[in-house]
Amino acid sequence: MCLIALALNQHPEWPFILIANRDEFYDRPTQRLGFWPDAPILAGRDRRAGGSWLGIARSGRLAAITNYRDGRAPTPQGPSRGTLVSAYLRADIRADAYRPDPRIDAGYNLLWADREGLYAFGNRGPGIQRLDHGIHTLSNALLNTPWPKTERLRRALHSALQTSRLRAGDLLALLCDEQQAPDAALPDTGIPLQQERLLSRTFIRSEDYGTRARTLVMQRRNGETRVVEVSHDRQGICGCSDYRLTLPRLAAG
């Protein structure tokens, strides 16, 4: 994933809401959201490295990841960052005791949750954090870094939560914003200015790279959970997956 916003205990009916965009090269082979044949996991799958960017397990566990962007860093040599998501979803350990694989040297931010709580760790940041109630955002910097697109999405999600009846389509539409940030507000992550401009958009499209999936996870207090993924290619929407299941409460502790 390259952009995530989540609302924890900010709506009376839906105490857990996560919306996210996955940005990737269009030619990277991808399996859309679905249940994996080799594990009780509902997730998309990177067919090149085998991991995922966001997933949920039948045991009531969730994980999602974004890259940490640093154009000045050397090329990473360790395992794929996406294996962190599948490793946590397969694990049999409480969220508060889980520790990400230290062998992965590429910059990343990982979110993971079970009934006990919701946690975040960036391997370029200060350490593991337990997330309090509120709206949190994550892009390609550390948790809650106020980049223009994370702040726009935070405000949009806050506004959407003011309605008593939330609709999945309305939440997914928040991820379609193509507004480009002004140059003065762009971060300096060590990449060319034209790339910074492109990546400042919530929804990205270019010739070879763009938003490949928009994903929503929303859960009621009784554990009713809906997971929706809208897939995109160069031409536009190319698929939609919609799952409804009952799971243990996420971050209920």
N, C-alpha and C positions, 0 to 999 in steps of 0.2 A: 504494500500500500504506500501511497505517497501523501495521503491526506485523510485524517480521521477526526471526527468530532463525536463525543459521547456525552450523554446527559445521565447523570446518576441521581435518582430520586428527585427529579425536577418536574415530574408529571404525575398526577394522582392515579392514573390508570396504568401507565407504562413507566415503571421506575428505572428500567434499563433500556436505553436507546443508543445505538451506535450507527453512524453513517460514515462511509469511507469510499474513496476513489483509489483504484489501483492504476498507476501510470507505468507503461512498459512499452518496449518496442513492439510494433505490430507483428513482426516476424518471429517473435519468441513463442514457441509452441506452448499452448495452454489448454488445460482441461477445465471446462466450466464447473460452476458450483454443483456438487452432487455428493452422494455418499461414496466413500472409498471402498473398494472391494476387499482391501486388506486391513481395514481398521474401522471402528465405529465412529468415523469422523465425517462431518458434513463440511466440505470446503472445496474451493477451487484448487487446482494443482498445476505447478510448474512442471511441464513434461520434460524439460531439459535437466533440471537439478533435482526434481522429485519432491520439493517442499511446497509450501503454500504462503499466502500473504494474509489470509484471514480464514479462520475456521472455528467450528464449534463441535464438541463431542457429546455423545449421548449421555455421558456421565455428568454433564452440566459444567463443562469447562469451555472457555473461550480464549483465543489468542489472536493477535494481529501484529503486524510489523510494518515499519517504514524504514527506508534507508536514511542514513545520516549523510547529507551532501557536503563533501569537502573536495573540491576540484584540485586541491594542492596535495592531497594524500597519495602515497604510492598505491599501485594496483594491489588489491588484497589477494592473498594466496590461500586462505583457509577455506573451510566448508561454506556452502551456500547459506545465506542468512535465512532463507525460507525454511530450512530444516529446523529452526528454532520453534516455529509455529507447530509443525507436526510433532516435534519431540515433546512439547508440553502437552498437546492434546492426547498423546499416547501414554503419558506418564501416569503413575499411580502415586501422586504426592500432593499434599495440600499446597494451595497457591502461596501461602505465606512461607513455606519451606523451600519452594522451587528456586533454583538458581540456573540461569542460562549457561549454555556451553561456552567455556572461556576460550576455546580454540578458535572461535570465529573472530577474525580481526577486522573484517570490513565494518564500517560504521553503521549502526542500526539503533532503532528504538523498538522495544518489544512491550506490548501490553498483554497481560494474562489475568484470568479471573476464574474463580469458582464460587461456590456459595459463600465462602468465608470472606472474600474481599477481591478487590481489583488493584493490580499492581503495574508499575511501569519501571523499565530500566533502559537507559541508553548507555552504550559502552563508550561514549564520549562524554558522559555526564557524571554526576556526583555519586550515584549509587541507586539502589532500589527505593522506590517511593510507593507508599500506599495511597491511593487516590481517595480523597474525601468527596462528599456530596457536592454536586455542582456540574458545570459544563466544562469539559476539558478538550483541548485541541492538540493535534500532533501532525506535523508535516515532516520535513527533512532536516529539522533542527531538534533541539530538546523539547520535552513536554511543555506545552503552554507558552512556547516562544511566540511573541506577537508579530508574526509575519502578516503582511496585508491579507493574504487569502485565508489564513487561520482566523483572523479577527472578523473578516466578512462572514465566514461560515459560522463562527460563534454567535454573532448577532442574528444571523438568519435562523439558526436553530432555536435560539432563545425566543425569537418572535413566534416561530411555529409552535412552540410549546405552550403558548398562551391560549390555544384553542382546546376545548374540552375533548373533542373528538379528532384524534390524529389519524391521518390516512397515509398509508405507505407511499403512495405515489407523490404526495406533497413533500414528504421527507426526502425521497430520492431526487426530486426536482431541485432541492437545495444544492445538489452536487453538480448542477449543469452550468453554473456561473462561469462565463468566459471573459469576465472583466480583467483587464491587464492592469497591474499596479503601476503607478507613476515611477519613473526612474529614481527619484529621490527617496522613495520608500523601499526600494529593492535591497535585499540583503547582499552581502559580498561573500559568496561561497567559493570563490576561486574558479568560476566558469565564465565564459564570454557573456557580455551584456545581452546579446540577442537571446541566449539560452535563459538567462535570468528573467527576461521579460516573458518568454513563453511559459516558463515554469511558475510564474506568479499567478497564473490563472487556476481557479478551482478545477475546471474541466479543460483538459489540454487536447489539442489536435494539431498535428503537423504531418509532413509527408511520411515520416517513418516512425514516429513516436507519439503516443497520446494516452488518454484515459481508456483503458481496456475494460474496466468493470466499475460499476457503481453498486455498492452493497449496503443493505440495511439489516440490522438485527434489532428487534424490539421484543420486549418481554413483559408480560403482565405479572402482577403479584402472585397469582396462582401458578406460575410457571409456564403458562401458554406462551409459546415463542414463535415468532415469524422471522424467517430469513429469506431475503429477496436479493437476487443479483441480476442486474441488467448488463449484458455484455455488449461491447462496442468493437468495431473494426474501423478501417479507413473510411468506409462508406456510411457508417452510423450504427444504429442499434442492430445487432445480429442475433440476439437471443435473450430470453428471460427465464430465470429459474425461481420458483416460489415454493417454499417449504413451511409447513406448520407442524409443530411438534410440542410436546410437553416435557420440560426439563426442570431439574432443580433450579431454584432461584439463583441468579448471578449476583454476586456482590451483596448478598442479603445480610451478611454478618455485621 
